[in-house]
Every structure is written in structure tokens, then in C-alpha cells.
Amino acid sequence: MKTYALEEAAAFLYLSPATLRQKVKSGEVKAVKPGRRWVFLEADLVSYLHSLYASSREAPLSGCDKEKPLCHSTNAAIPGGYALLTCPQRVVRFEC
């Protein structure tokens, strides 16, 4: 079983050591401090990465607080021609 120091674990996760330290203190990432230094197990780091994956039915976890709407208003004027707007649950067709 491979172990990592704080700096190595942070590099593995593409985080800064300070950010990783915060995640350890909040309980998001498992680690132990048997002496003066943090020790991380590779399996725990991989487990943390797996926890960041969204299930197939959820939106991706991007860390963004703002979500973009899936559908736009259907009250907007559409210039001449034929337009097709789709939403996850329905298809709305407009003929102008």
C-alpha cells in the first residue's frame, strides 16, 4: 500500500497543500498524523476522487455555484422560419 506526504498527496489530487489540509480538517479527505507530518493512503486519495464523480443522472460537479437553465423562455420572439427547441422532458416546436 502506497503512502504520500502532504505535498505528494496534494500533487496527486492537483490541489495546493493548503487546500488539501483544509479538506482533511473538514473530513472530506482521510489522512492521519502519526507524528508531525500528515500521511495519506493512495486508496483514500482515489476514493476521494471517485466521490467527486457525479452519477449518470446528476449534473457534473464542477464547484460552480451558478447553474445554467436547461430551457430558455418560450415567450421570446422567433424570427421567421422554423425553430425547434428541446428540453429534457419535452420537445417544443414553433412555426413562424
C-alpha positions, 0 to 999 in steps of 0.5 A: 500500500502506497503512502504520500506526504502532504505535498505528494498527496496534494500533487496527486489530487492537483490541489495546493497543500493548503487546500488539501489540509483544509479538506482533511480538517473538514473530513472530506479527505482521510489522512492521519498524523502519526507524528508531525507530518500528515500521511495519506493512503493512495486508496483514500486519495482515489476514493476521494476522487471517485466521490467527486464523480457525479452519477449518470443522472446528476449534473457534473460537479464542477464547484460552480455555484451558478447553474445554467437553465436547461430551457430558455423562455418560450415567450421570446420572439422567433424570427421567421422560419422554423425553430425547434427547441428541446428540453429534457422532458419535452420537445417544443416546436414553433412555426413562424 
